[in-house]
């Protein structure tokens, strides 16, 4: 059966055509109208009447008045949520909007629109224009686009879209024994699986009888339809300017010819559509997925994929899986934190610091030159107690656990991704198949052409010299901005050094701060304010660099969409990595490590004395820094993602509230929503990957980081789903079989996290010095850790202070002061040089790093080897589906040959028949 009739013979598109051929085809594909079908006459008249004044104004006004009344009557009979043309039959697959502004470029824009819309019609699309008088503000024209069956099947073959050929007969998986426990978290079956499971095959116009085509109007889902129309829109020409061929809706949007281009939502999100032909999937998504009260429910991934496409579906699948895995890390991290909380009173170090007879008698050297005074160690009692929450033996266990957890997360995600690839018909989908198509911008900007060695066809290319120049400019720009981040971090360090003395003096002389002086030490006050300042700088630099990164990536003119996304991803991630993590790296690995000692301090720029760690260690400051930056980023991100779009939409819709419901159409409602751009998912991935870095790279200093991330992600899933369903226009559907280059970034961060956590435990925490003291230097068998604080502080003779460092006042006439280091005392022949204990501790730290890294890496690689990337049942299903698909196709070809033999077709020889049967037998054997 031929479903195309005469139109099938007019199809000119072939799968292997080059970009230029695609454009030529778009102009040659001419639709034929069936008898009695309306030719969109009124729409053409309406558009032309609004933009070109009529020669007879009186007759024109009468006709326009008649047309306006007729359209309003039609609208009264049309539902507010109608997604069809005025005839109520043809579905609206895409909408273009523009404003009739009478400026100096008005005629040029008019010509572009006429040419573009004419070429769209030549490509087979059907258009219907809504006059500006019918719009809510009386200024906007809407061009509705419908893709008829002939266009859909033509481009379904071009895009290699898979369609059903037979219902899946593979038995479902064995029921999970925990289903009864997980029942409260489940969604209804109709929501989770909105469509039956089918065996699928790539669409071919010549084999339409093979596919399960029950209804041509619903055979291709709305997401497939808008994807096909978008493919045509991005390649449709609209004329020649400055000697160059111009094409693509993106250029027309950039130059203001059109103001928006978007597919329609199928209904309002808060109620079902009145049209029985509408599935109201948006309403279902809102009720079952996008409300925060459903936070404990699973996500309807199949419905998300059906409505938004595979690319958005795979993002929410990854985010949901990441959140599920965070639950285990959050529980273990909470247990480690509670261990530190319950053992706080047993910590010998904080006991000695708080003891007036020990910590109260230890006089510490001033923390800054001249203005700072001598101070007693017990003034840091509270901060040393809180430091134990994160600096205890559980820290080591948690660091090792997180190294293994990261591997489990990545390996199990590969298995989950493989299952989704099978369920969503992406097994044979190669990203190159889709993404290796040239970007329209590349085709437009590259005027030179060369022959492709594979296809032997001429295609545009960018000369090597031009590429080199562009990459040099791009690299220099990225290097400049990374240097700017490092400069800003140095500025924050200078701030820390400059204001510490001011905080110390303020807290010493202000009576109102005395009650909290034990908790809010000058070190902590400096750290908190510096962290807040650093966060503000991070946000400001992010704002500017995002635009710079897009600009330099556009300047490089990447050849394909995949290249464009990968280059932008690497630029943005490199910047964000340095921007967000540089301050944490400073506190973890540099602060307090290059201080010197009293009388021989080291200075930055020979002016500011380097910072010292608190006597309880730098770990509590790293925790403070991490908490402020991580929590601040999550709060700011949710404000940007949820509140800002809501305010913008509320402001845009404020006038439409008083309009009658039947006059505020579906395309106008969607026009007033925000745009989910091509980089919308990019920013979502970037946000989550940066968070992933916080909970892996520095997790040894903050076991509660996974818990904060878990709570944020539970909210993030619902915020993302809410804004996508209610605040944004429907995105154009796109295919993707994985999370792309983000997988490699996560793998790299997983490996780096093992190294950073080993260094944090060794050099930032006090665990290794305590263990060395416990096993090698302790003299009290009953209480091995007693005396540790006194042992970890060296002695300095105050009279050895040079004039630059000596405090202005010494009212109690102290003779010696203590400082945090392992050096010989003044009376020793090697005074102030590193003692043997320092070298023992350093050796122990290096040995610990090597041992921990090797143990964790061995376990990681063993776990990765043990867990196959593709589950065994999925492999079996893939093989079964391939076998059945081949069998069905071979049987179909055999039947065709039999028909030709019966009809006496000379071309269908007996040898061809035998060869086809032999191929079927071979397929069965395989």
N, C-alpha and C positions, 0 to 999 in steps of 0.2 A: 504494500500500500504506500503510495506517495502522498505525504501530507502537504507537500509544498505546491502541488499543481504546477502551473506555469512559472511561478516565481522561483522555483528551484533552479531553473536554467539560467537565471540572471545572477546567481551568486558567483562573485569573481575572486573571493578571498581564498588563499591557499596557506597552509600552515607555515611554509618556509619562506614567505615573502619578507623582503627587507623593509626598513622603515619607510623609504620613499614609496615603495609599492603599497604599503598600508594606506598612505595618504591618497595615492591615486585611486585606490579601491573605494575609499570613503566617498569620493566624488563620483565614482562610476556606479555605485550600488543604487539603482533607481527603483523605488517602490511602485508597484502597480496597484491601482485602487480598484476594488471590487465595485460591482454595479450598485448604485444607490448609496455608496459610502460618502459621507460628507467630506469635502475637500478643505475644511478649515477656512472656508471663505470668510466668515464673520471675523475670525481672529485676525486674518491678514488685513481686513478693512479696518478693524479696531486699532491695530498697531500703526498702520500707515496714517490713519486719521488723526492719531495723537501726535505724530512726529512731523508730518508734512502737511501744511495747511491746504485745504481744498480750494479749487478754483471758484466754486460756488458755495459761499459760506452758509447761505440760508438753507439750501438743500442738505449740506453737510451736517448742520446743526440738527435738522429734523431727523436725519438718519441716525446720528449719534444718540439723540434722545430716545428714539425707538429702540436702538440697540441696547442702550443702558437699561431701559425698562425690561426688555426681554431677558437680559442677563440677570437682573435682579430677581425676576420671576423664576428663572431657572435655579438661581441660588436658593430661593426659598424652598424649592423642592429637593434641594441637595443638602445632605447632612453636613453639620459643621466638621465632622471628622471624615468627610469623603476623601478618598484617595484615588478617585477615578475622574476621567474626563466628564464633560457635561452629558455625554451619552450614557454614563453610568456603567459602561462596559469596559472601556480601555483603562488600564491601570496607569497611574502616574508613577513613572520610575525615577524621574529626576525633575528638578525645578531649577530654572535660572531666573534671576531677578536683576532688574536694572532700573535706574532713575533717569527720567527724561529731563536732564539739566541742560538748559540752553546756554552753554558756555562756548568758548572759541573752538573746542574740540568736538562739539555736538555732531557736526556733519560727519567727521571721521569715525566717531563711535557708531553712528547710525549705519554707515557703510560696512563697518566691520560686522555689526550684528546681522545685517541683511545677508552678507556673504556667508557668515558662519551658519546661520539658521538655514539658509538655502542648501549648504553643503550637508548639514545634518539630515535634511529631508532627502537629499540625493543618496545619503548613506542608508536610507530606509527607515529612519526614525520619524515618528508622527508628533507634530507640535500643536499646542493650543495656547493662545495668549490671553491673559487676563488684563483688561485695560486698567490703567492707573486709577480711573474713577471708581473702580470696584474695590480698590485696596483700602485698608483701614485709614491710612494717612493721606490718600489721594495723590501719592507721588510715585509709587512703585509699580512697575509692570512685572508680571510673572509669566514666564514661558514654561508651560508644562510639557514634559517629554514622555512619550510612550514608545517602548520597543516592541514592535509586533513579532509574531512567531518567527517569521522568516529571518529577521535580524538576530533574534536570540539563538536560533540553531546555528546560524553562520558563525557567530563569534563564540558560541560554546565550543565549537570545534577548534577555533583558533586558540582559545584559552585552555584547551584540553580539560574541560570541566567533566567530572565524573558524574554519571547519572545512574539510577537504579535499573537493573536488568532482571533481578529475581530476588524474592524475599530470602533473607538469611535463614538457612536450615541448620546451622551449627547450634547445638544445645547450649543454653546459658551456663554460666559458671555455677559451681556448687555453692549453695547458700552458705553465707558466713554464719557460724554459730553465735556470733555476737550481734546479729541483726536485731534480736529482741531488745538488747541493751541499747543499741544505737537508734532504735525506732523514733525516739523523740527528736532526733537530729535530722531525720529523713524528710524529704519533700514528697508530695504525691507523685505517683508514677507518671501521670500525664504531663506533669511539669518537668520531671527529670528526663523523660524520653518522649518528646513530643511527636516523633516520627518512628515508624517501624524501621528495623534494621534490614538493609538490603545489601546484596552483592552489587557492585557497581563496575562500570567500565567507561572509558573516555567516550564522549559523545561523537557520533559521526552521522552526518546528514544522510548518507547512503544506507544506513542501517536503522532507520527510525522504528521499523516494526519490531526490532529487538528489545526496545526499551519499554518500561512500564508507563506509557503515556496515557493516563486516564482522562486528563483535562489539560489542554494546551495552555490555558490561562494560569494554571497553578503548578504546572510541571516544574518550571524553574522558580525557586524561592525568590522572595523580594530582594534578599541580599545578593543572590546571583544576578538578578536583573540589573540592580544598580551598579554592580561591578562591571557588567558588560557595557552599560551605557557610559559609565565613567571612562572605560577604555576607549570608546569612540570619541568622547568629548576631548580627551587629552591629545588626540591625534588628528582631529578635524581641522583642515586649513581654513583661513579666513582672508586670504589675500597675500599680496606682496608689498612690502614697505622697504624703502631704501635698498631695493634690489635683492632683498632676502625674503624667502618664503616664510610666512608666519602661520603658526598653527597652535592649537591647544587652548583649552579653557583657562589654564593657569595664567597664561599671558594676558588673556582678556580680563581676568580678575585683577591682575596687577596694574593694568593700565586704565582701569575704571570703566571699561566697556560694559561689563556686568559687575554687580555688587555682591552676588552670592551664587553658589551652585551647590545643591545638596539633594540627597534623597529624602523622602518623607518618612516620619514616624507613622505607624499604622493607626494610632488612635491617641486620645489624651491618656496621660499616665494614671489619672485617678478614677477613670471609669471606662467601661468597655465601649467600643464603637457600636452605634445603632445599626450599621450595615451588617447583615448576616454574612456577607462574603469576606468580611475582615476578621482575621484571627485574633486581634487584640493582644498580640504578644507583648507589646509594650506595657499594657496594663498588668499582665501576668508577671512580667519581670519586676515591676514595681511592687506588687503585692507580696510576691514570694521571695524577692531577692534584695531589692533596693531600700528596704526599710530597716532601720537600726534594730527594731524589736525582733527581727529575724536573724540577729547576729549569730545565734547558736545553730542555725540550720545550714545544711550543705548548700553548695551553689548549683544552680541548674545549668551546668556547663553546656549540655547539648542545645538547650534553648538559647543560651548566650551566643553560641556558635551559629545557630540558625539565623538569629536576628542581626547580629553584628559582624559575623564572619569569623574565620579561623584565627586571624591575627589577634583580635581582641579576646577571643575565647581562650587562646593559649596563654595570654597574659594573666587572666583571672584564674586559670588552672594552676599556673606557676605560683601566683600570689597565695592562693588557697593552700597549696601543698606546702609552701614555705611557712605559712602560719601554723599549719598542723604540726610540722616538725619543730617549730619554735616552742610548742607546748612542752615537749620533753626537756629541751634546754632550759626553759624557764623554771620548771619544777626542780631540776638539779641545781640550778643557780640559786633558787630560793632556799633550798636545803643548806647549801654552802653558806649563804648569808645568815641563816638562822643558827648554824653552828658557830659562826663568829659572834653572833649576838649572845648566845647562851654561855659561851666561854669567855666573854669579855671580862668578867670579874676574876677569872683564873689566870689572866695574862700577867705574867711576872714582870714584863717590861713596863707596862702601864702602872702596875702596882708600885714599882720602884720610883717611877717618875712622879707619881702622885704622893708618895710618902714624904712628909715634911722632913723626916730625918735623913732621907737620901736625896730625893729630887729637890727638896727645899734647901739643902746645903750645897748643891752643885751650882756654881756661878758660871754662867755661859758668857762667852765673848760676844761683844756687840755685833749686830747683824748689818750694820752699815758704818761708814766712817764718820768720825767726829760727833755727829748729832745723836747717834744711838747710844743707849746706856747698857751697862751690864745687867743681866737678868737671870732670874732663878729658873731652873729647869722645870719645877713643878707648876709654872704658869701655863705649860702646855699639857696639863693633865687631861683635860677633856678631849683635846684633839688626838692625843695618843690612844685614848680609849676607843674613840670612833675609828681610828686607823686600824685597830684590830679587827673590825668588822670585815675588812677586805684583805688584810695582810695576815693570813693565818695558813695553817697547813692545808685547809680545804682549797685555798687558791691554787696550789699546785695540782691537786686532783682535778679541779674544774678546768684548768688550762689544758690538761691532757685530754679530758673528756670532750672539750669543745673541738680539739683537733680531730678526734675521731667522729664527732657529730657532723662536722662539716663534710667529711667524706661520705657518711651515710646519707646525708641530705642530697648531695650531688648525684650519688649513684642511684638512690631510689627515685630521684626526679627523672633520671634517664629512663628508668623502667616505666614510670607514669607517663612520660612523654611518648614512649614507644606504643603504649596502649592507646593513647589519644590519637596517634598517627593512624593506627588501624581503624579505630572507631569513626574517625572523621575523614576517612578515605584519602589520607595523605601519604600512604606507604610509598607509592611510586612518584609522588610529587617531589620534584627537584626544584629547589629555590632558583637554580639557574634557568629553569624552564620559564619561570615567571619573571625573575628579576634581571636576567641577562638581556631582556628587551631594552633597547636604548632609551634613556631618558629624553623626553621631548626637548628639554633645555639643551642637552648635549647635541641633539640633531640640529637645533636651530643655531647654536653658536659655533659649531665646527663646520666651516665652509669647505675645507679640503676633504677629499675622499680617496680611499684606497680599496683594493680588492681583498675581501675576506678570504684567507686561505682555505677555510672549511667550506663555506657556502659558495665561494667563487662569485660573490656579488659585491658590487660597490657599496661601501658604507662610509659615513663620516668618521673622521679621526682627528685627534689633536696632535700636532707635531711635537716631537720630543723636546725641542728647544722651548716651546711654549709651556709644556708640562714642567720642565726644570725650573723656569722662572717662577711659575705659579707656586711650585712646592717650596722654593726658597723664601718667597714672600710669606707663605703660610707658616713655614717653620719658624721664621724670624718673629712673626706675630705671636705665635704660641709661646715661644721662648721669652718674649718680652712680658707677656701676661703672667707666666709662671714666675719670672723674676720679680714682677710687681707684688705677687702674693708673698714671696720670701721677704721682700722689703717691708711689706706691711706686718709680717710676723716679727721681724727685727724691731719694728717700731713699737709693737706691743711689748716685746721684751724690754726695750728701753723704758717704756711706761712702767713696767713692773719695777725696774731698778730705781727709777726716779721717784716713784710715789711711796716706796716702802718706808723710807725715813719719815715721810709726812704722816703716814698711817701710824707708825710707831710713836711719834711725838703726840699725835692727836689722841690716841688711846691712853697714853700715859698721863696727859694733862686734863682730859675731859672726865669730870666726875660721873656724868650720866652714863658713860660707857663702861664704868668699872664693873657693874654686876655681870656683864657679858664678856668681859675681857678674857676670861678663861676659855670661852668657846670661840669668840671671834678674835683670833690672834691677828697681828699685823700680816703674817704670812697668808692666812686664810682670806683676810679682807683684800689683800693685793691680788690673790689668785682669783677670787670671785669677780672683782671688778674688771680684771684683765680678761677673764673668760667672756664676760658680757660684751666688752669692747671688741674682742676678737670675733664674736658672733655677729655683731653689727657690721664689721668690716667684711666678713664672709658673705653676708647677704648683699651688700653693696657691690662687691666684686662679681658675685654671681649674676646680678642684674645686667651688668655691662658685658660680661664675657659671653653670656648666652647669645647675645646679638652678634658679637664679634665672631664667635665660632661658626654661626650660620653663614655669615658674610664670607669668611675665608673658605669655607667648604663650597659655597656657591662659586667662588672665584676659581677654585681648582677644576670646576666643570667635571665632576665624576661621570663616568660613562654609563653606569647602570644605577638603578635604585638601591641595589645592595651595596655597591661601592659608596654611594652617597651616605647611607645610614651608617655603614661601618666607619667611615672617616669621621663623620660628625660624632659618633659614639666615642671613638678613641680620643678625639680632641676634648670633648666635654668631660669625659671620665678623668683624663690626665689632669685637667684643671681642677675639677671637683676634688680629686684625690689630694692634691697638694693643698687646696684651699681649706678643706675640712679637717684633714689629718695632720697638717704641719704643726699646729699648736700642741696636739697630743703627742706627737713624736718629740717635740722639744721638751715637754715636761717629763716624758717617760725616759728619754735617753740622753739628754744634755743638761737639764737643770741639776745643779748641785754636783756635777761630775768634774767640773773644771774650775773649782773655786780657789784653789790654793790653800793657804793656811794663814793664820794671823801673822801679820808682819810681812807677808809675801803673797798678798791676794792677787788674783788675776782680774783684769779690767777689760770691759768692752770699749773699744775706741779710746783706750787709755783714760777714760773718764768715769764710767759707771762700773761699780764693782759687781761681779757676777753673783747671781742669786745662790743662796744656800737652801737645802731642803730642811724641812722641819726635823727636829730630833727624832720624831717617830717615823720619818721617811717621807719620800715624795709621792708615795702611792695614793695618799688621801687627796693630794692636789691633782693627780691625774684623774682620780675618780670625780672630783669636782668639775674639772675641765670637760671630761667626757659627758657628764650628766647635763651640764648647761648647754653644750653644743648639740648633743643628740636630742634632748627634750625640746630645746628651742627650735631646732629644725623641724621636728615633727609637728609642733604646735603651729608654727608659721606656715608649714606646708598644708595643713588642714584648713587654715584660714584662707590661703590662696585658692585651694581647690574647691571649697564648698561655699564659703561666705561671699567671696568676690563675685563668682558667676551668679549667685542668687540675687545679689544687689543689682548687678547689671541687668539681669532679666526682669527684675521687678521694676526697675526704672524704665526699661524699654516697653513694658506692657502696661504701664500705668494708665495710658489713654484708652486702651482697648477694653477696659473693664466695663465701660458704659455701653459698648456696642451690643446690638442684638446678637445672640449666639449664632444665628444662621447667616450672619454677614461677616463673621471673623473666621475665615477659612483655615483648613489644615495647613496649607502652604504659608499663610501669613503667620500662623502660630509658630511654626517651625522657623520661619525667617527671623522672628524676634528672639530666638534662642542663641546661645553662644556657639561658636564654631569649634569643633573638635578637630584640630588641624592634623596635618600629616605627621607632625612630631608629637602629637598628644601622648601616644604610648611611650615614646622615647623618654619623656620626662617622668613618667610613672616608673619605668624600669630604673632610670637613673636614681630616683629617690630611694627605691628599695635596695639597690646595690650599694649605695652609700651607707644606708642603715646596716646592711649585711657586713660592711667593713667595720662599723662601730662594734658590733656584737662578736666579731671574730678577731680583729687585729688587737684589740685592747681589752678583751673580756677578762683576762686575768686580774685586771685592776677593778673590775666592777661586775660581780656575778649577777647583779640584778638587771644588767643590760638586756638579756633575752626576754625578761619579764616585761620591761618597758616596751620592747619591740613587739612582743605578742599583743599587748593591750593596744598599741598603736595600729597594728595590722588588722585586728578585729574591727577597729573603727575605720581603717583605711579601705577595707573591702567594701563596707557599706557606703562610705563617702564616695568612692569611685563609682560604685554602681548607681548610687542616687544621682550624682551629677551627670553621669552618662545617660541615664534614663529620663531625667526630668529637666536638666539645665542645658543640655547640648543638643544641637541638631544630630540627626542620625548620621554616623560616620559611613563613608563608603566602605563596603566590605572588601577585605583583602585576605589572601591566603598566606599561611606561614606554617611550617611543620615543626618549628622549634623556637626557642627564645633568641636564636641567632648568636651574634658575637658576645652577648651578655654571658653565655655559658662559659666561654673562654676566660672572660674577666673574672667570673666567680671561681673558676679553677685556679687562676693565678692568685687571687686573694686568699684562697684556702691554703695554698702552699706558703704564702707570705705570713699568714696568721700563726703558723707553727713557730716561725723564726721570731716574730715580734713578741709572742707570749713567753717564749723561752727567755728572751732578753729581759722582759719585764720582771719575770720571777727572779732572774739572776741579779739584775743590776738596779731595778727600781724598788722592789720589795726588800725587806730585811730577812727573808727566809734563809738565804745561804749564810750570811754572817752569824745568825742565831744557831744554825746547825753546826758550823765550824766551832763556835764557842761551846756548844753542848758536848761535842765529842772530843775536842782537843784542848780547850782552855778552862773548862769549868773545874772548880776545886771543891764544890759542895756536892757530895754524893746524894744527900737527902733532897736537895733542891737545886738541880743542875743549872737552871737558868738564873738563879740569883747572882747578882753581881754583873750581869750582862751590860746594863746601862753604863756602869762605871768603866767597864772594860772597853766599850765602844767609843768613849770620849777621850781624846788626847788632852794633854796639859800644855798651857802656854804661859810663859812668864810675862806679866804685864809690862815690866820694865823693858822688854824687848820690842815693844810696839814702836814703829817709826812715827814721826810726828803726823804724817798724813792719815794714819789709821787710829791714832790714840783718841779715845773719847774725851770730850771737853770736861766731863766731870767724873770723879770717882769718890763720891761722898763717904763710902764705907771703907775706903783704902784697901781694896782687894789687891792681893799679891799675884794670884794666878787666876786664869779663867780656862774654861773647857771648850772644846770645839769638836765637831763630829768628824773624826778621821782616825786612822791607825798610824800614828807617828811616835817617834821616841820622845821622851820628856826632856826638859831643858838641861837637866843634870847629866844626861847621857852624852857619851862622846860623839854620837851621830845624831845630835839633837835635831828635832823637827824633820828628820828624814823618815821615809816609810819604814815601818817596823816589819819584822818577819811575818807577823800575823796578817798584815795587809796582803802580802804575796801569797800566803796560804789561802786567804779568802778569794783572791783573784783567780788562783788556780782552780779552786772549787767551783767558782762561777763558770769558768770556761768549760770545765769538765761537765758540769750540769747541763750547759747549753748543748754540748755535743751529744751527751747521752739522751737528753729529752728529745732533741730533734730526730735522732736516729730511731728511737723507740716509736715515736709518733708516726714518722714517715713509714717505717716498716709495717706498723699496724694499718695505716691508711692504704698503702698499696696492696696489702694482703686482703683487706676488706673490699677494695675496688676490684681485685681479681676474683674474689669469691662471688660477688654479686654480678650476674650477667646483665648487660644493658637492656636486653629484650626478654621479657618473661617467656617461658616455654610454651604456655598456652597461646600467647599472641603469635609466636612463630608458627605454631600449628594452624592457627586460624588464617594467617597470611597465605600459607601454602595451600590450604583448602580453598580459599577464595580465588587464588590464581588458577588453580586447577579447574574449578567450576567455571570461571570466567572464560578460560580458553576453550573448555568443552562446549559451552553455550555458543561462543563465537564460531567454532568449527562446525557445530551442528547447523547453525544458521547458514554458513557458507555452503554446506552440503545440500541443504534444502534448496537454496538458490540454484545450485548446479543441476539438481534434479529437475527443477522447473524449466530451466533452459534446455535440458535434454528432451523433456517432454514436448517443448515448443519447437523442437527441431533447430535449435540455435547451433550453427556449425562451429561457433567459437568454443562452445562447451564440449570439448573432446572427452572421449572415454578416459584418456590418460590423466586429464586434469581431475576427473572424478575420482580415479583410483588414488592420485596423489593426495587429494583432500582427505579421503578415508584413511590413508596411511598416516597422515599427520595427526588425525584424531587418535589412532591407535598408539602412536608414539607419545602423545600427550598423556593418555591414560597410563602408559607404562611408567612415564616419568613421575 
